Amino acid sequence: MKNFFITGVDTDIGKTFVSIGLALIETEKGKKVGYYKPLQSGAYQKNGVLIAPDPYELKKYSSIETKYSYLLEGEVSPYLASKLNKVSVDIEKIKQDYIDFSKNKDLTIIEGAGGLFCPIFDNYLFSDLIKDLQEEVIIVTTPNLGRINHTLLTIFALNKLGVKIKGIIINKMPKNPNLAQKNFVQELKSFTDVRILGIIKEIEKFDKKTILNAFFDLDI
């Protein structure tokens, strides 16, 4: 199994939740899984310790090994957070951290921030990092109105960049979908042949069991 880079079609799309679900389900299959967050903004203080929000979420459900290269305070893009924190981001450090972290893993899940063109530093976007790391991409979207546009734009951009797409995960499917949500999958399939890996239903209680159940039928 190759490593996967998780990108979203927008912010707050559920990339971390999908990363957690993938990590848990592949661990259950007996794989040694790692979770890598190149740049983590939104860090906060808890009991005098600076917390990385996304790895912290994963640690609630598993002892899966996690790593980040840059931990930055501020609920903003990594680009702005690095400026506010007066941190100079070194792409070579990120590449080497990723190589070193992935060495003894069956699967490393890399989670981006924001969308594909979220900036990292001047003239360098997450799309550039994806190209540099040369891993397959999983696109996370939701079935809400407007997401067909967002998803197709992301696919178009990745194809232009020559990046291989593993597939699409549709997250946050409601129990009682509206008309747009009911027809989202078929509508999306009418405009792209990128494989849909799974449809993740909204869950009310977040624990390891419910997350594993939500990702049970995922076709990776």
Backbone as ProteinMPNN parsed JSONL, in Angstrom:
{"seq_chain_A": "MKNFFITGVDTDIGKTFVSIGLALIETEKGKKVGYYKPLQSGAYQKNGVLIAPDPYELKKYSSIETKYSYLLEGEVSPYLASKLNKVSVDIEKIKQDYIDFSKNKDLTIIEGAGGLFCPIFDNYLFSDLIKDLQEEVIIVTTPNLGRINHTLLTIFALNKLGVKIKGIIINKMPKNPNLAQKNFVQELKSFTDVRILGIIKEIEKFDKKTILNAFFDLDI", "coords_chain_A": {"N_chain_A": [[0.836, -1.198, 0.0], [0.55, 2.185, -0.869], [1.511, 5.432, 0.472], [-0.771, 8.045, 1.532], [-1.911, 11.284, 0.656], [-3.966, 13.489, 2.235], [-6.301, 15.681, 1.122], [-8.581, 18.454, 1.134], [-11.623, 19.783, -0.332], [-12.163, 22.189, 0.592], [-11.861, 24.254, 3.555], [-12.531, 22.965, 6.888], [-13.775, 20.586, 6.144], [-13.561, 18.064, 6.985], [-11.128, 16.675, 6.956], [-9.367, 15.843, 8.981], [-10.956, 14.095, 10.485], [-11.439, 12.114, 8.535], [-8.795, 11.292, 8.128], [-8.265, 10.202, 10.647], [-10.175, 8.12, 10.664], [-9.23, 6.526, 8.493], [-6.699, 5.857, 9.491], [-7.37, 4.341, 11.77], [-8.914, 2.201, 10.68], [-7.104, 0.93, 8.958], [-5.14, 0.207, 10.75], [-6.541, -1.663, 12.224], [-6.527, -3.683, 10.385], [-4.089, -4.72, 10.72], [-1.899, -3.262, 9.929], [1.025, -1.203, 10.252], [0.646, 1.979, 11.04], [1.195, 5.448, 10.431], [0.73, 8.922, 11.221], [1.111, 11.957, 9.679], [1.512, 15.395, 9.921], [2.43, 17.988, 8.161], [2.442, 20.838, 8.584], [1.076, 22.372, 11.32], [-1.217, 24.566, 12.207], [-3.12, 26.647, 14.491], [-2.482, 25.772, 17.028], [-2.691, 25.404, 20.617], [-2.532, 26.378, 24.089], [-2.436, 24.118, 26.81], [-2.582, 23.332, 30.067], [-0.02, 24.397, 30.291], [1.276, 23.272, 28.163], [1.938, 23.183, 24.693], [-0.452, 22.356, 22.403], [-0.996, 20.257, 19.607], [-3.64, 20.37, 17.538], [-4.807, 18.482, 15.586], [-3.237, 15.964, 15.575], [-3.702, 15.53, 18.3], [-6.437, 14.96, 18.383], [-6.485, 12.47, 17.076], [-5.074, 10.939, 18.935], [-6.941, 10.561, 20.885], [-8.275, 8.28, 20.234], [-6.513, 6.298, 19.588], [-3.191, 4.839, 19.784], [-1.59, 5.377, 17.703], [1.327, 6.371, 15.977], [2.295, 9.746, 15.681], [3.295, 12.753, 13.937], [4.511, 16.071, 13.478], [5.942, 18.762, 11.579], [6.016, 21.516, 11.886], [4.679, 23.468, 14.409], [2.249, 25.733, 15.066], [0.862, 28.628, 16.517], [-2.4, 30.159, 16.32], [-5.447, 30.528, 14.675], [-5.4, 30.314, 11.757], [-4.26, 30.236, 8.295], [-1.423, 28.07, 7.588], [0.542, 29.589, 6.33], [0.058, 32.311, 7.11], [0.168, 31.899, 9.858], [2.841, 31.118, 10.258], [4.129, 33.51, 9.724], [3.063, 35.165, 11.728], [4.042, 33.843, 13.962], [6.664, 34.163, 13.538], [8.269, 32.254, 12.252], [10.377, 30.493, 10.1], [9.646, 28.56, 7.412], [10.95, 25.546, 6.267], [11.155, 23.751, 3.449], [12.736, 21.573, 2.824], [13.264, 20.449, 5.295], [10.699, 19.512, 5.925], [10.378, 17.556, 3.919], [12.452, 15.757, 4.61], [11.741, 15.069, 7.23], [9.371, 13.722, 6.674], [10.288, 11.533, 5.139], [11.957, 10.231, 7.015], [10.103, 9.648, 9.052], [8.35, 7.923, 7.779], [9.723, 5.618, 7.239], [9.634, 3.066, 8.645], [7.004, 2.259, 8.439], [3.905, 0.75, 7.398], [1.985, 2.237, 6.238], [1.669, 5.671, 5.762], [-0.23, 8.421, 6.612], [-0.743, 11.508, 5.314], [-1.713, 14.665, 6.216], [-3.065, 17.547, 4.838], [-3.687, 21.124, 4.895], [-6.508, 23.266, 4.946], [-7.518, 23.852, 1.594], [-6.425, 22.612, -1.64], [-4.881, 24.681, -2.75], [-4.04, 26.101, -0.583], [-1.846, 28.355, 1.019], [1.647, 27.889, 1.898], [4.236, 29.052, 2.136], [5.761, 32.016, 0.68], [4.971, 31.946, -2.708], [4.614, 29.179, -2.675], [2.563, 26.466, -2.399], [0.175, 24.11, -0.898], [-0.354, 22.356, -2.941], [2.074, 22.322, -4.271], [3.659, 21.059, -2.378], [2.457, 18.538, -2.341], [3.139, 17.65, -4.914], [5.905, 17.548, -4.582], [6.229, 15.568, -2.597], [5.2, 13.382, -3.856], [3.077, 11.497, -3.566], [0.019, 9.574, -3.685], [-3.214, 11.121, -3.872], [-5.985, 11.565, -1.74], [-9.134, 12.864, -2.017], [-11.183, 14.806, -0.005], [-14.555, 15.503, 0.345], [-17.839, 17.006, 0.773], [-21.412, 16.356, 0.649], [-22.797, 18.688, 0.075], [-24.602, 21.528, -1.306], [-22.967, 23.099, -3.96], [-20.594, 21.777, -3.677], [-20.035, 20.047, -5.758], [-18.894, 21.675, -7.695], [-16.567, 22.556, -6.247], [-15.271, 20.106, -5.881], [-14.833, 19.134, -8.499], [-13.17, 21.16, -9.465], [-10.923, 20.762, -7.856], [-10.127, 18.207, -8.693], [-9.585, 18.781, -11.394], [-7.42, 20.566, -11.105], [-5.48, 18.91, -9.851], [-5.108, 16.99, -11.847], [-4.014, 18.631, -13.864], [-1.632, 19.213, -12.631], [-0.416, 16.815, -12.749], [-0.677, 14.927, -10.764], [-1.342, 11.896, -9.123], [-4.534, 10.646, -8.402], [-6.017, 8.947, -5.82], [-8.669, 8.609, -5.059], [-12.024, 9.655, -4.122], [-13.455, 10.664, -1.059], [-16.562, 10.945, 0.326], [-17.723, 12.873, 2.777], [-19.612, 13.35, 5.841], [-22.315, 12.67, 5.223], [-25.703, 13.189, 5.622], [-28.188, 11.626, 7.78], [-30.775, 12.058, 6.954], [-30.877, 13.078, 4.056], [-31.087, 16.027, 1.964], [-32.518, 17.056, -1.229], [-30.367, 17.785, -2.959], [-28.218, 16.541, -1.663], [-28.998, 13.839, -1.75], [-28.71, 13.285, -4.44], [-26.093, 13.746, -4.957], [-23.888, 11.937, -5.322], [-24.451, 10.531, -7.752], [-24.613, 12.689, -9.461], [-22.02, 13.71, -9.315], [-20.59, 11.557, -10.39], [-21.345, 11.787, -13.002], [-19.664, 13.605, -14.095], [-17.023, 13.003, -13.649], [-14.545, 10.412, -13.691], [-13.125, 9.668, -11.54], [-12.555, 7.535, -8.854], [-14.98, 6.838, -6.341], [-14.309, 6.336, -3.095], [-15.645, 5.909, -0.766], [-18.6, 6.602, 1.21], [-19.129, 8.504, 3.895], [-21.123, 8.464, 6.625], [-22.759, 10.895, 8.704], [-21.973, 10.92, 12.147], [-23.139, 10.705, 15.518], [-22.114, 10.123, 18.052], [-18.845, 10.179, 18.963], [-16.538, 7.804, 19.053], [-14.092, 5.154, 19.204], [-15.296, 2.812, 18.204], [-17.616, 3.681, 16.79], [-16.442, 5.24, 14.823], [-14.865, 3.366, 13.442], [-16.918, 1.752, 12.463], [-18.14, 3.546, 10.714], [-16.25, 3.716, 8.716], [-16.048, 1.198, 7.745], [-16.821, 0.053, 5.242], [-15.157, 1.234, 3.444], [-13.447, 1.54, 0.399], [-10.445, 1.063, -0.2]], "CA_chain_A": [[0.0, 0.0, 0.0], [1.271, 3.448, -0.901], [1.05, 6.445, 1.4], [-1.816, 8.903, 0.993], [-1.994, 12.675, 1.064], [-5.376, 13.839, 2.375], [-6.616, 17.086, 0.871], [-10.015, 18.739, 1.103], [-12.054, 20.743, -1.346], [-12.351, 23.444, 1.315], [-11.536, 24.08, 4.961], [-13.612, 22.4, 7.717], [-14.458, 19.589, 5.324], [-13.45, 16.786, 7.687], [-9.88, 15.979, 6.607], [-8.818, 15.182, 10.172], [-11.83, 12.961, 10.781], [-11.15, 11.082, 7.538], [-7.451, 10.778, 8.434], [-8.419, 9.339, 11.821], [-10.872, 6.907, 10.241], [-8.306, 5.722, 7.692], [-5.657, 5.333, 10.371], [-7.946, 3.31, 12.629], [-9.353, 1.026, 9.921], [-5.921, 0.23, 8.452], [-4.501, -0.402, 11.922], [-7.333, -2.862, 12.526], [-6.137, -4.708, 9.411], [-2.764, -5.215, 11.084], [-0.836, -2.434, 9.352], [1.666, -0.194, 11.09], [0.22, 3.238, 10.432], [1.637, 6.706, 11.019], [0.001, 10.122, 10.803], [2.052, 13.072, 9.557], [0.943, 16.711, 9.635], [3.612, 18.823, 7.902], [2.302, 22.119, 9.259], [-0.115, 22.426, 12.157], [-1.557, 25.845, 12.827], [-4.206, 26.493, 15.459], [-2.005, 25.197, 18.285], [-3.18, 26.123, 21.792], [-1.925, 26.005, 25.362], [-3.232, 23.341, 27.752], [-1.747, 22.99, 31.221], [1.349, 24.804, 30.04], [1.831, 22.524, 27.026], [1.383, 23.59, 23.398], [-1.14, 21.192, 21.835], [-1.253, 20.177, 18.167], [-5.039, 19.931, 17.553], [-5.177, 17.314, 14.779], [-2.685, 14.768, 16.211], [-4.354, 15.358, 19.6], [-7.709, 14.288, 18.117], [-6.195, 11.07, 16.775], [-4.623, 10.288, 20.165], [-8.114, 10.228, 21.693], [-8.823, 6.996, 19.815], [-5.488, 5.326, 19.229], [-1.797, 5.159, 20.114], [-0.887, 5.5, 16.428], [2.399, 7.357, 16.038], [2.03, 10.976, 14.942], [4.408, 13.701, 13.843], [4.367, 17.302, 12.717], [7.214, 19.454, 11.405], [5.879, 22.867, 12.407], [3.512, 23.68, 15.265], [2.095, 27.186, 15.023], [-0.337, 29.165, 17.143], [-3.2, 31.022, 15.461], [-6.467, 29.856, 13.86], [-5.239, 30.895, 10.422], [-3.508, 29.35, 7.408], [-0.015, 27.909, 7.983], [1.304, 30.709, 5.773], [-0.078, 33.461, 8.0], [0.627, 31.497, 11.195], [4.308, 31.147, 10.299], [4.518, 34.922, 9.793], [2.7, 35.659, 13.053], [4.925, 33.192, 14.932], [8.042, 34.475, 13.123], [8.918, 30.965, 11.962], [10.721, 30.301, 8.697], [9.347, 27.184, 7.014], [11.969, 24.952, 5.394], [10.54, 22.615, 2.766], [13.65, 20.429, 2.889], [13.017, 19.827, 6.602], [9.453, 18.761, 5.807], [10.643, 16.361, 3.109], [13.276, 14.809, 5.357], [10.911, 14.572, 8.329], [8.433, 12.75, 6.111], [11.046, 10.328, 4.774], [12.39, 9.562, 8.246], [8.93, 9.165, 9.784], [7.66, 6.876, 7.01], [10.623, 4.498, 6.946], [9.242, 1.784, 9.218], [5.542, 2.186, 8.459], [3.224, 0.169, 6.243], [1.185, 3.312, 5.649], [1.684, 6.984, 6.39], [-1.291, 9.317, 6.17], [-0.302, 12.889, 5.387], [-2.879, 15.553, 6.146], [-2.786, 18.927, 4.478], [-4.446, 22.155, 5.609], [-7.348, 23.983, 3.997], [-7.663, 23.186, 0.312], [-5.249, 22.305, -2.447], [-4.067, 25.876, -2.983], [-3.737, 26.788, 0.68], [-0.429, 28.715, 0.968], [2.583, 27.488, 2.942], [5.057, 30.26, 2.207], [5.689, 32.788, -0.565], [5.073, 31.207, -3.978], [4.627, 27.729, -2.445], [1.252, 26.046, -1.914], [0.093, 22.686, -0.574], [-0.257, 21.621, -4.206], [3.508, 22.145, -4.534], [4.142, 20.033, -1.444], [1.952, 17.255, -2.84], [3.993, 17.285, -6.048], [7.244, 17.233, -4.081], [6.214, 14.309, -1.846], [4.919, 12.36, -4.87], [2.174, 10.461, -3.069], [-1.349, 9.634, -4.185], [-4.083, 12.031, -3.131], [-7.394, 11.284, -1.471], [-9.884, 14.117, -1.918], [-12.333, 14.771, 0.91], [-15.599, 16.477, 0.031], [-19.122, 16.764, 1.424], [-22.455, 16.335, -0.383], [-23.602, 19.907, 0.154], [-24.746, 22.334, -2.51], [-21.736, 23.819, -4.295], [-19.409, 20.92, -3.563], [-19.702, 19.497, -7.073], [-17.954, 22.646, -8.251], [-15.312, 22.492, -5.501], [-14.627, 18.809, -6.097], [-14.352, 19.066, -9.877], [-12.029, 22.077, -9.572], [-9.771, 20.099, -7.221], [-9.714, 17.139, -9.614], [-9.002, 19.444, -12.558], [-6.107, 21.101, -10.729], [-4.564, 17.792, -9.622], [-4.789, 16.43, -13.165], [-3.104, 19.565, -14.515], [-0.34, 19.109, -11.947], [0.13, 15.483, -12.977], [-0.712, 14.202, -9.495], [-2.246, 10.742, -9.162], [-5.638, 10.705, -7.438], [-6.479, 7.63, -5.381], [-10.124, 8.613, -5.111], [-12.792, 10.665, -3.383], [-14.262, 10.257, 0.088], [-17.653, 11.886, 0.585], [-17.862, 12.906, 4.228], [-20.752, 14.059, 6.451], [-23.607, 12.413, 4.578], [-26.728, 13.192, 6.675], [-29.132, 10.508, 7.839], [-31.932, 12.47, 6.164], [-30.334, 14.033, 3.087], [-31.999, 16.801, 1.139], [-32.51, 16.666, -2.639], [-29.005, 17.926, -3.49], [-27.374, 15.521, -1.037], [-29.421, 12.533, -2.259], [-28.265, 13.113, -5.827], [-24.705, 14.199, -5.064], [-22.987, 10.905, -5.85], [-24.743, 10.303, -9.158], [-24.269, 13.911, -10.182], [-20.554, 13.769, -9.386], [-20.153, 10.509, -11.316], [-21.654, 12.211, -14.37], [-18.662, 14.551, -14.574], [-15.658, 12.531, -13.413], [-14.401, 8.97, -13.51], [-12.338, 9.42, -10.327], [-13.286, 6.555, -8.05], [-15.48, 7.197, -5.014], [-13.803, 5.306, -2.181], [-16.616, 5.648, 0.28], [-19.509, 7.65, 1.67], [-19.079, 8.443, 5.351], [-22.316, 9.076, 7.206], [-22.589, 11.667, 9.935], [-22.166, 10.155, 13.377], [-23.442, 11.59, 16.646], [-21.224, 9.804, 19.162], [-17.51, 9.919, 18.443], [-15.632, 6.928, 19.778], [-13.372, 4.297, 18.267], [-16.212, 1.86, 17.579], [-18.476, 4.335, 15.795], [-15.6, 5.671, 13.705], [-14.54, 2.165, 12.672], [-18.138, 1.356, 11.754], [-18.378, 4.498, 9.628], [-15.262, 3.511, 7.657], [-15.939, -0.247, 7.514], [-17.006, -0.296, 3.835], [-14.273, 2.05, 2.606], [-12.806, 0.728, -0.628], [-9.097, 1.559, -0.495]], "C_chain_A": [[0.872, 1.25, 0.0], [0.733, 4.381, 0.184], [0.04, 7.355, 0.711], [-1.69, 10.315, 1.537], [-3.468, 13.054, 1.071], [-5.546, 15.329, 2.15], [-8.124, 17.258, 0.837], [-10.345, 19.709, -0.008], [-12.285, 22.118, -0.73], [-11.851, 23.215, 2.741], [-12.759, 23.559, 5.712], [-14.45, 21.376, 6.954], [-14.435, 18.203, 5.968], [-12.198, 15.999, 7.359], [-9.313, 15.21, 7.803], [-9.646, 13.967, 10.54], [-11.571, 11.81, 9.812], [-9.772, 10.471, 7.786], [-7.498, 9.832, 9.624], [-9.085, 8.023, 11.433], [-9.988, 5.974, 9.435], [-7.24, 5.069, 8.567], [-6.182, 4.183, 11.221], [-8.279, 2.043, 11.846], [-8.162, 0.236, 9.38], [-5.118, -0.404, 9.584], [-5.222, -1.682, 12.308], [-7.0, -4.002, 11.574], [-4.727, -5.233, 9.673], [-1.608, -4.407, 10.528], [-0.257, -1.482, 10.398], [1.471, 1.152, 10.415], [0.821, 4.422, 11.18], [0.837, 7.857, 10.445], [0.969, 11.301, 10.824], [1.327, 14.344, 9.139], [2.118, 17.658, 9.402], [3.584, 20.148, 8.661], [0.99, 22.148, 10.019], [-0.264, 23.825, 12.747], [-2.719, 25.606, 13.788], [-3.786, 25.848, 16.761], [-2.476, 26.047, 19.463], [-2.521, 25.566, 23.053], [-2.912, 25.217, 26.217], [-2.311, 22.851, 28.861], [-0.264, 23.275, 30.963], [2.026, 24.098, 28.89], [1.149, 22.999, 25.742], [0.841, 22.355, 22.682], [-1.301, 21.342, 20.328], [-2.651, 19.588, 17.982], [-5.327, 18.632, 16.804], [-4.554, 16.013, 15.311], [-3.33, 14.466, 17.565], [-5.691, 14.635, 19.439], [-7.493, 12.802, 17.87], [-5.828, 10.303, 18.039], [-5.776, 9.95, 21.108], [-8.581, 8.799, 21.436], [-7.763, 5.92, 19.601], [-4.11, 5.792, 19.691], [-0.944, 5.227, 18.851], [0.138, 6.626, 16.511], [2.066, 8.557, 15.151], [3.273, 11.86, 14.917], [3.961, 14.947, 13.089], [5.742, 17.937, 12.592], [7.183, 20.859, 11.988], [4.576, 22.983, 13.184], [3.374, 25.179, 15.508], [0.789, 27.618, 15.695], [-1.066, 30.082, 16.161], [-4.149, 30.223, 14.588], [-6.498, 30.479, 12.471], [-4.491, 29.887, 9.558], [-2.078, 29.185, 7.923], [0.863, 29.053, 7.492], [1.262, 31.914, 6.705], [0.44, 33.127, 9.396], [2.145, 31.545, 11.305], [4.819, 32.585, 10.391], [4.23, 35.493, 11.183], [3.616, 35.093, 14.142], [6.411, 33.427, 14.641], [8.879, 33.204, 12.957], [9.176, 30.874, 10.467], [10.536, 28.83, 8.334], [10.376, 26.708, 5.992], [11.38, 23.699, 4.749], [11.435, 21.386, 2.809], [13.515, 19.709, 4.229], [11.755, 18.972, 6.554], [9.672, 17.463, 5.03], [11.413, 15.32, 3.901], [12.516, 14.227, 6.541], [9.966, 13.481, 7.833], [9.127, 11.441, 5.763], [11.423, 9.532, 6.021], [11.218, 8.932, 8.985], [8.298, 7.958, 9.098], [8.455, 5.576, 6.884], [10.093, 3.149, 7.412], [7.733, 1.609, 9.327], [5.027, 1.441, 7.229], [2.439, 1.241, 5.493], [1.385, 4.589, 6.456], [0.594, 7.837, 5.759], [-0.811, 10.745, 6.397], [-1.534, 13.776, 5.266], [-2.443, 16.976, 5.839], [-3.549, 19.897, 5.363], [-5.261, 22.934, 4.582], [-7.549, 23.177, 2.727], [-6.345, 23.036, -0.414], [-4.313, 23.497, -2.606], [-3.888, 26.725, -1.722], [-2.235, 27.101, 0.711], [0.374, 28.206, 2.161], [3.598, 28.602, 3.188], [5.033, 30.927, 0.843], [5.93, 31.909, -1.791], [5.142, 29.687, -3.794], [3.331, 27.343, -1.74], [1.278, 24.581, -1.507], [0.127, 21.83, -1.832], [1.202, 21.372, -4.58], [4.097, 21.066, -3.629], [3.696, 18.645, -1.892], [2.809, 16.765, -4.002], [5.369, 16.84, -5.564], [7.285, 15.892, -3.347], [5.857, 13.118, -2.733], [4.094, 11.187, -4.337], [0.78, 10.638, -3.669], [-2.214, 10.494, -3.276], [-5.47, 11.421, -2.946], [-8.082, 12.623, -1.244], [-11.07, 13.92, -0.978], [-13.302, 15.88, 0.527], [-16.82, 16.171, 0.878], [-20.224, 16.908, 0.376], [-23.325, 17.589, -0.408], [-23.628, 20.652, -1.173], [-23.467, 23.149, -2.737], [-20.498, 22.953, -4.292], [-19.074, 20.182, -4.858], [-18.651, 20.381, -7.722], [-16.585, 22.542, -7.575], [-14.541, 21.205, -5.808], [-14.052, 18.707, -7.504], [-13.169, 20.003, -10.108], [-10.768, 21.452, -8.98], [-9.232, 18.994, -8.117], [-9.004, 17.733, -10.831], [-7.588, 19.93, -12.249], [-5.09, 19.979, -10.533], [-4.158, 17.132, -10.937], [-3.805, 17.317, -13.923], [-1.7, 19.477, -13.935], [0.325, 17.751, -12.157], [0.19, 14.625, -11.723], [-1.732, 13.065, -9.59], [-3.278, 10.85, -8.053], [-6.074, 9.276, -7.106], [-7.998, 7.539, -5.462], [-10.715, 9.699, -4.237], [-13.495, 10.003, -2.211], [-15.296, 11.347, 0.333], [-17.981, 11.809, 2.069], [-19.156, 13.633, 4.63], [-22.055, 13.88, 5.677], [-24.688, 12.32, 5.656], [-27.6, 11.938, 6.642], [-30.362, 10.794, 6.988], [-31.493, 13.526, 5.152], [-31.42, 14.791, 2.343], [-31.826, 16.393, -0.324], [-31.101, 16.72, -3.232], [-28.101, 16.828, -2.951], [-27.712, 14.118, -1.544], [-28.827, 12.252, -3.633], [-26.788, 13.432, -6.036], [-23.807, 13.171, -5.748], [-23.205, 10.708, -7.342], [-24.361, 11.504, -10.004], [-22.758, 14.014, -10.374], [-20.021, 12.757, -10.398], [-20.413, 10.883, -12.776], [-20.543, 13.072, -14.972], [-17.22, 14.126, -14.315], [-15.655, 11.019, -13.274], [-13.477, 8.646, -12.344], [-13.17, 8.574, -9.382], [-13.746, 7.14, -6.714], [-15.151, 6.05, -4.068], [-14.803, 4.958, -1.088], [-17.461, 6.866, 0.59], [-19.613, 7.502, 3.179], [-20.276, 9.19, 5.923], [-21.964, 9.873, 8.457], [-22.826, 10.764, 11.143], [-22.34, 11.123, 14.538], [-22.473, 11.382, 17.795], [-19.857, 9.413, 18.599], [-16.723, 9.054, 19.422], [-15.019, 5.966, 18.761], [-14.321, 3.366, 17.512], [-17.044, 2.514, 16.487], [-17.672, 4.819, 14.587], [-15.239, 4.482, 12.823], [-15.751, 1.701, 11.865], [-18.392, 2.259, 10.547], [-17.453, 4.235, 8.439], [-15.158, 2.042, 7.238], [-15.975, -0.612, 6.034], [-16.105, 0.515, 2.89], [-13.473, 1.177, 1.653], [-11.446, 1.331, -1.027], [-8.318, 0.514, -1.276]], "O_chain_A": [[1.82, 1.356, 0.779], [-0.343, 4.159, 0.74], [-0.011, 7.434, -0.516], [-1.401, 10.521, 2.716], [-4.145, 12.956, 0.048], [-5.003, 16.144, 2.896], [-8.857, 16.313, 0.544], [-9.466, 20.373, -0.557], [-12.568, 23.087, -1.435], [-11.462, 22.101, 3.092], [-13.888, 23.692, 5.239], [-15.67, 21.313, 7.103], [-15.169, 17.299, 5.57], [-12.198, 14.773, 7.47], [-8.843, 14.081, 7.665], [-9.095, 12.917, 10.872], [-11.492, 10.655, 10.23], [-9.604, 9.258, 7.666], [-6.852, 8.784, 9.616], [-8.627, 6.948, 11.818], [-9.99, 4.764, 9.662], [-6.919, 3.891, 8.408], [-5.509, 3.164, 11.374], [-7.966, 0.937, 12.288], [-8.202, -0.993, 9.345], [-4.485, -1.442, 9.39], [-4.588, -2.671, 12.677], [-7.175, -5.169, 11.925], [-4.23, -6.088, 8.939], [-0.453, -4.819, 10.642], [-0.955, -1.021, 11.302], [2.048, 1.431, 9.364], [0.941, 4.402, 12.405], [0.33, 7.782, 9.326], [1.57, 11.605, 11.854], [0.62, 14.367, 8.131], [2.746, 18.092, 10.368], [4.565, 20.535, 9.296], [-0.08, 21.971, 9.436], [0.464, 24.213, 13.661], [-3.237, 24.493, 13.883], [-4.641, 25.413, 17.533], [-2.642, 27.26, 19.333], [-2.026, 24.44, 23.074], [-4.077, 25.593, 26.338], [-1.391, 22.067, 28.63], [0.616, 22.51, 31.358], [3.218, 24.293, 28.655], [-0.066, 23.192, 25.711], [1.589, 21.421, 22.391], [-1.686, 22.4, 19.831], [-2.838, 18.401, 18.247], [-6.022, 17.763, 17.332], [-5.28, 15.034, 15.486], [-3.49, 13.304, 17.938], [-6.042, 13.791, 20.264], [-8.231, 11.968, 18.394], [-6.222, 9.148, 18.201], [-5.612, 9.147, 22.026], [-9.202, 8.176, 22.297], [-8.099, 4.746, 19.448], [-3.892, 6.974, 19.953], [0.282, 5.144, 18.921], [-0.143, 7.698, 17.047], [1.615, 8.4, 14.017], [4.17, 11.736, 15.751], [3.135, 14.878, 12.178], [6.62, 17.676, 13.415], [8.183, 21.343, 12.518], [3.506, 22.641, 12.681], [4.262, 25.813, 16.078], [-0.263, 27.025, 15.456], [-0.452, 30.699, 15.291], [-3.719, 29.342, 13.844], [-7.488, 31.088, 12.067], [-4.13, 28.808, 10.028], [-1.57, 30.062, 8.621], [1.819, 29.439, 8.164], [2.302, 32.475, 7.051], [1.074, 33.96, 10.044], [2.68, 31.967, 12.33], [5.821, 32.85, 11.056], [5.052, 36.215, 11.747], [3.927, 35.774, 15.119], [7.289, 32.97, 15.373], [10.006, 33.095, 13.44], [8.287, 31.149, 9.661], [11.201, 27.96, 8.895], [10.638, 27.375, 4.992], [11.135, 22.703, 5.43], [10.933, 20.263, 2.829], [13.639, 18.485, 4.287], [11.732, 17.855, 7.069], [9.206, 16.4, 5.44], [11.075, 14.137, 3.872], [12.628, 13.035, 6.829], [9.784, 12.453, 8.487], [8.612, 10.363, 6.058], [11.235, 8.316, 6.076], [11.324, 7.813, 9.488], [7.769, 7.07, 9.767], [7.913, 4.552, 6.468], [10.103, 2.186, 6.646], [7.245, 0.897, 10.204], [5.633, 1.492, 6.159], [2.254, 1.162, 4.279], [1.282, 4.583, 7.683], [0.507, 7.96, 4.537], [-0.51, 11.141, 7.523], [-2.307, 13.646, 4.317], [-1.565, 17.531, 6.499], [-4.002, 19.536, 6.449], [-4.778, 23.23, 3.489], [-7.73, 21.961, 2.778], [-5.28, 23.304, 0.142], [-3.092, 23.339, -2.598], [-3.618, 27.923, -1.802], [-1.423, 26.211, 0.457], [-0.136, 28.105, 3.277], [3.789, 29.036, 4.324], [4.35, 30.45, -0.062], [6.947, 31.225, -1.896], [5.669, 28.984, -4.656], [3.034, 27.818, -0.644], [2.267, 23.884, -1.733], [0.591, 20.691, -1.789], [1.529, 20.327, -5.142], [4.925, 20.264, -4.058], [4.469, 17.689, -1.83], [3.164, 15.588, -4.059], [5.93, 15.871, -6.075], [8.266, 15.157, -3.459], [6.174, 11.976, -2.399], [4.386, 10.028, -4.63], [0.417, 11.73, -4.105], [-1.979, 10.584, -2.071], [-6.043, 10.842, -3.868], [-7.671, 13.413, -0.394], [-11.856, 12.986, -1.137], [-12.919, 17.043, 0.4], [-16.837, 15.187, 1.618], [-20.003, 17.514, -0.673], [-24.467, 17.545, -0.866], [-22.786, 20.434, -2.044], [-22.959, 23.8, -1.824], [-19.464, 23.339, -4.838], [-17.94, 19.737, -5.034], [-17.644, 19.894, -8.236], [-15.562, 22.45, -8.254], [-13.321, 21.22, -5.972], [-12.924, 18.251, -7.689], [-12.26, 19.672, -10.869], [-9.677, 21.595, -9.534], [-8.02, 18.86, -8.281], [-7.952, 17.247, -11.244], [-6.669, 19.727, -13.042], [-3.956, 20.087, -11.0], [-2.999, 16.759, -11.118], [-2.872, 16.818, -14.551], [-0.707, 19.643, -14.644], [1.484, 17.556, -11.791], [1.006, 13.708, -11.626], [-2.846, 13.257, -10.079], [-2.937, 11.115, -6.9], [-6.447, 8.503, -7.988], [-8.547, 6.519, -5.88], [-10.007, 10.543, -3.69], [-14.061, 8.918, -2.345], [-14.957, 12.515, 0.522], [-18.464, 10.785, 2.552], [-19.71, 14.42, 3.863], [-22.81, 14.835, 5.499], [-24.603, 11.453, 6.526], [-27.73, 11.28, 5.609], [-30.926, 9.888, 6.374], [-31.707, 14.721, 5.359], [-32.517, 14.282, 2.118], [-31.062, 15.475, -0.621], [-30.69, 15.795, -3.933], [-27.309, 16.249, -3.695], [-26.815, 13.299, -1.745], [-28.483, 11.112, -3.947], [-26.293, 13.392, -7.162], [-23.05, 13.513, -6.657], [-22.247, 10.716, -8.114], [-23.853, 11.363, -11.117], [-22.279, 14.36, -11.454], [-19.112, 13.062, -11.171], [-19.769, 10.351, -13.68], [-20.474, 13.255, -16.187], [-16.29, 14.823, -14.723], [-16.623, 10.42, -12.805], [-13.084, 7.494, -12.165], [-14.343, 8.86, -9.14], [-12.995, 7.848, -6.043], [-15.653, 4.936, -4.223], [-14.8, 3.849, -0.555], [-17.096, 8.0, 0.28], [-20.123, 6.5, 3.681], [-20.421, 10.396, 5.728], [-21.006, 9.565, 9.166], [-23.752, 9.954, 11.16], [-21.77, 12.214, 14.547], [-22.055, 12.342, 18.442], [-19.734, 8.441, 17.854], [-16.299, 9.517, 20.481], [-15.396, 5.972, 17.589], [-14.16, 3.16, 16.309], [-17.169, 1.974, 15.388], [-18.169, 4.806, 13.461], [-15.3, 4.575, 11.597], [-15.612, 1.303, 10.709], [-18.81, 1.789, 9.489], [-17.82, 4.496, 7.293], [-14.275, 1.683, 6.46], [-15.236, -1.499, 5.606], [-16.285, 0.475, 1.673], [-12.886, 0.178, 2.069], [-11.323, 2.01, -2.046], [-7.159, 0.739, -1.622]]}, "name": "protein", "num_of_chains": 1, "seq": "MKNFFITGVDTDIGKTFVSIGLALIETEKGKKVGYYKPLQSGAYQKNGVLIAPDPYELKKYSSIETKYSYLLEGEVSPYLASKLNKVSVDIEKIKQDYIDFSKNKDLTIIEGAGGLFCPIFDNYLFSDLIKDLQEEVIIVTTPNLGRINHTLLTIFALNKLGVKIKGIIINKMPKNPNLAQKNFVQELKSFTDVRILGIIKEIEKFDKKTILNAFFDLDI"}
